[in-house]
Amino acid sequence: MSEFRFSYPACVIAGKSLLTAQDIAILRTIALPRGVQCETDIVSLLAINNSCREKCPEWTDYFTAVIADFVLNRLAPRGQLDDAKAGLVQRLFATAGLIGSTEELALVLALIEHAPRAPESLIAFALDQVRHALQSGQGAYADSRKASAGINADDLAYIARVLDAASDDRRDTLSPLAATVLMAIDSVAVSVFNHAGWSDLIYALRGPQSADAPCGIAA
């Protein structure tokens, strides 16, 4: 993002160390009065997000809402989240499959939860953040969880949140792709530290009826 050229007033906002509610008001009324209109607008917001070290509490809601509205309701097919949109999200908001900021992670979760149907690729992408956290300790999800070498209660809550969104699209079972990601997560977790609820899920996945494993996770 270092070579990205901001237009006014985004250039002034991006040069600040603290992003305030007043800055958001300027973006709403002057820089992006009609919201996000194109991919360039997304890149501008992403660059601001990455350049400002401190942000007011309102920023995450604004960042998430305007970008999610563009992706879901302004890009074709309107009101839907298809594989092409999922690919755009992964290209813009991750590096080598890793989501780096809290705001970008919140956006991905918002898209999954608000779309009538989330593509399997995006569900798997969100789940894979847990594997990254366990394997490298890097990324936005790693920063949000309680440190543990195994699957802890934070991880279970996050995984359940993603899988609950998938089940809202009337899918009663895990997709093969999601199941593969869950098994990959298990392969990098230290089993002795795993929560019992995770052990139950993996046991179901490894059983003879793994294709019919339920989306829910026992607490």
Secondary structure as a PSIPRED ss2 file (coil, helix, strand):
# PSIPRED VFORMAT (PSIPRED V4.0)

   1 M C   1.000  0.000  0.000
   2 S C   1.000  0.000  0.000
   3 E C   1.000  0.000  0.000
   4 F C   1.000  0.000  0.000
   5 R C   1.000  0.000  0.000
   6 F C   1.000  0.000  0.000
   7 S C   1.000  0.000  0.000
   8 Y C   1.000  0.000  0.000
   9 P C   1.000  0.000  0.000
  10 A H   0.000  1.000  0.000
  11 C H   0.000  1.000  0.000
  12 V H   0.000  1.000  0.000
  13 I H   0.000  1.000  0.000
  14 A H   0.000  1.000  0.000
  15 G C   1.000  0.000  0.000
  16 K C   1.000  0.000  0.000
  17 S C   1.000  0.000  0.000
  18 L E   0.000  0.000  1.000
  19 L E   0.000  0.000  1.000
  20 T C   1.000  0.000  0.000
  21 A H   0.000  1.000  0.000
  22 Q H   0.000  1.000  0.000
  23 D H   0.000  1.000  0.000
  24 I H   0.000  1.000  0.000
  25 A H   0.000  1.000  0.000
  26 I H   0.000  1.000  0.000
  27 L H   0.000  1.000  0.000
  28 R H   0.000  1.000  0.000
  29 T H   0.000  1.000  0.000
  30 I H   0.000  1.000  0.000
  31 A H   0.000  1.000  0.000
  32 L C   1.000  0.000  0.000
  33 P C   1.000  0.000  0.000
  34 R C   1.000  0.000  0.000
  35 G C   1.000  0.000  0.000
  36 V C   1.000  0.000  0.000
  37 Q C   1.000  0.000  0.000
  38 C C   1.000  0.000  0.000
  39 E H   0.000  1.000  0.000
  40 T H   0.000  1.000  0.000
  41 D H   0.000  1.000  0.000
  42 I H   0.000  1.000  0.000
  43 V H   0.000  1.000  0.000
  44 S H   0.000  1.000  0.000
  45 L H   0.000  1.000  0.000
  46 L H   0.000  1.000  0.000
  47 A H   0.000  1.000  0.000
  48 I H   0.000  1.000  0.000
  49 N H   0.000  1.000  0.000
  50 N H   0.000  1.000  0.000
  51 S H   0.000  1.000  0.000
  52 C C   1.000  0.000  0.000
  53 R C   1.000  0.000  0.000
  54 E E   0.000  0.000  1.000
  55 K E   0.000  0.000  1.000
  56 C C   1.000  0.000  0.000
  57 P C   1.000  0.000  0.000
  58 E H   0.000  1.000  0.000
  59 W H   0.000  1.000  0.000
  60 T H   0.000  1.000  0.000
  61 D H   0.000  1.000  0.000
  62 Y H   0.000  1.000  0.000
  63 F H   0.000  1.000  0.000
  64 T H   0.000  1.000  0.000
  65 A H   0.000  1.000  0.000
  66 V H   0.000  1.000  0.000
  67 I H   0.000  1.000  0.000
  68 A H   0.000  1.000  0.000
  69 D H   0.000  1.000  0.000
  70 F H   0.000  1.000  0.000
  71 V H   0.000  1.000  0.000
  72 L H   0.000  1.000  0.000
  73 N H   0.000  1.000  0.000
  74 R H   0.000  1.000  0.000
  75 L C   1.000  0.000  0.000
  76 A C   1.000  0.000  0.000
  77 P C   1.000  0.000  0.000
  78 R C   1.000  0.000  0.000
  79 G C   1.000  0.000  0.000
  80 Q C   1.000  0.000  0.000
  81 L C   1.000  0.000  0.000
  82 D C   1.000  0.000  0.000
  83 D H   0.000  1.000  0.000
  84 A H   0.000  1.000  0.000
  85 K H   0.000  1.000  0.000
  86 A H   0.000  1.000  0.000
  87 G H   0.000  1.000  0.000
  88 L H   0.000  1.000  0.000
  89 V H   0.000  1.000  0.000
  90 Q H   0.000  1.000  0.000
  91 R H   0.000  1.000  0.000
  92 L H   0.000  1.000  0.000
  93 F H   0.000  1.000  0.000
  94 A C   1.000  0.000  0.000
  95 T E   0.000  0.000  1.000
  96 A C   1.000  0.000  0.000
  97 G C   1.000  0.000  0.000
  98 L E   0.000  0.000  1.000
  99 I C   1.000  0.000  0.000
 100 G C   1.000  0.000  0.000
 101 S C   1.000  0.000  0.000
 102 T H   0.000  1.000  0.000
 103 E H   0.000  1.000  0.000
 104 E H   0.000  1.000  0.000
 105 L H   0.000  1.000  0.000
 106 A H   0.000  1.000  0.000
 107 L H   0.000  1.000  0.000
 108 V H   0.000  1.000  0.000
 109 L H   0.000  1.000  0.000
 110 A H   0.000  1.000  0.000
 111 L H   0.000  1.000  0.000
 112 I H   0.000  1.000  0.000
 113 E H   0.000  1.000  0.000
 114 H H   0.000  1.000  0.000
 115 A C   1.000  0.000  0.000
 116 P C   1.000  0.000  0.000
 117 R C   1.000  0.000  0.000
 118 A C   1.000  0.000  0.000
 119 P C   1.000  0.000  0.000
 120 E H   0.000  1.000  0.000
 121 S H   0.000  1.000  0.000
 122 L H   0.000  1.000  0.000
 123 I H   0.000  1.000  0.000
 124 A H   0.000  1.000  0.000
 125 F H   0.000  1.000  0.000
 126 A H   0.000  1.000  0.000
 127 L H   0.000  1.000  0.000
 128 D H   0.000  1.000  0.000
 129 Q H   0.000  1.000  0.000
 130 V H   0.000  1.000  0.000
 131 R H   0.000  1.000  0.000
 132 H H   0.000  1.000  0.000
 133 A H   0.000  1.000  0.000
 134 L H   0.000  1.000  0.000
 135 Q H   0.000  1.000  0.000
 136 S H   0.000  1.000  0.000
 137 G C   1.000  0.000  0.000
 138 Q C   1.000  0.000  0.000
 139 G C   1.000  0.000  0.000
 140 A H   0.000  1.000  0.000
 141 Y H   0.000  1.000  0.000
 142 A H   0.000  1.000  0.000
 143 D H   0.000  1.000  0.000
 144 S H   0.000  1.000  0.000
 145 R C   1.000  0.000  0.000
 146 K C   1.000  0.000  0.000
 147 A C   1.000  0.000  0.000
 148 S C   1.000  0.000  0.000
 149 A C   1.000  0.000  0.000
 150 G C   1.000  0.000  0.000
 151 I C   1.000  0.000  0.000
 152 N C   1.000  0.000  0.000
 153 A H   0.000  1.000  0.000
 154 D H   0.000  1.000  0.000
 155 D H   0.000  1.000  0.000
 156 L H   0.000  1.000  0.000
 157 A H   0.000  1.000  0.000
 158 Y H   0.000  1.000  0.000
 159 I H   0.000  1.000  0.000
 160 A H   0.000  1.000  0.000
 161 R H   0.000  1.000  0.000
 162 V H   0.000  1.000  0.000
 163 L H   0.000  1.000  0.000
 164 D H   0.000  1.000  0.000
 165 A H   0.000  1.000  0.000
 166 A H   0.000  1.000  0.000
 167 S H   0.000  1.000  0.000
 168 D C   1.000  0.000  0.000
 169 D C   1.000  0.000  0.000
 170 R C   1.000  0.000  0.000
 171 R C   1.000  0.000  0.000
 172 D C   1.000  0.000  0.000
 173 T E   0.000  0.000  1.000
 174 L C   1.000  0.000  0.000
 175 S C   1.000  0.000  0.000
 176 P H   0.000  1.000  0.000
 177 L H   0.000  1.000  0.000
 178 A H   0.000  1.000  0.000
 179 A H   0.000  1.000  0.000
 180 T H   0.000  1.000  0.000
 181 V H   0.000  1.000  0.000
 182 L H   0.000  1.000  0.000
 183 M H   0.000  1.000  0.000
 184 A H   0.000  1.000  0.000
 185 I H   0.000  1.000  0.000
 186 D H   0.000  1.000  0.000
 187 S H   0.000  1.000  0.000
 188 V H   0.000  1.000  0.000
 189 A C   1.000  0.000  0.000
 190 V C   1.000  0.000  0.000
 191 S H   0.000  1.000  0.000
 192 V H   0.000  1.000  0.000
 193 F H   0.000  1.000  0.000
 194 N C   1.000  0.000  0.000
 195 H C   1.000  0.000  0.000
 196 A H   0.000  1.000  0.000
 197 G H   0.000  1.000  0.000
 198 W H   0.000  1.000  0.000
 199 S H   0.000  1.000  0.000
 200 D H   0.000  1.000  0.000
 201 L H   0.000  1.000  0.000
 202 I H   0.000  1.000  0.000
 203 Y H   0.000  1.000  0.000
 204 A H   0.000  1.000  0.000
 205 L H   0.000  1.000  0.000
 206 R H   0.000  1.000  0.000
 207 G C   1.000  0.000  0.000
 208 P C   1.000  0.000  0.000
 209 Q C   1.000  0.000  0.000
 210 S H   0.000  1.000  0.000
 211 A H   0.000  1.000  0.000
 212 D H   0.000  1.000  0.000
 213 A C   1.000  0.000  0.000
 214 P E   0.000  0.000  1.000
 215 C C   1.000  0.000  0.000
 216 G C   1.000  0.000  0.000
 217 I C   1.000  0.000  0.000
 218 A C   1.000  0.000  0.000
 219 A C   1.000  0.000  0.000
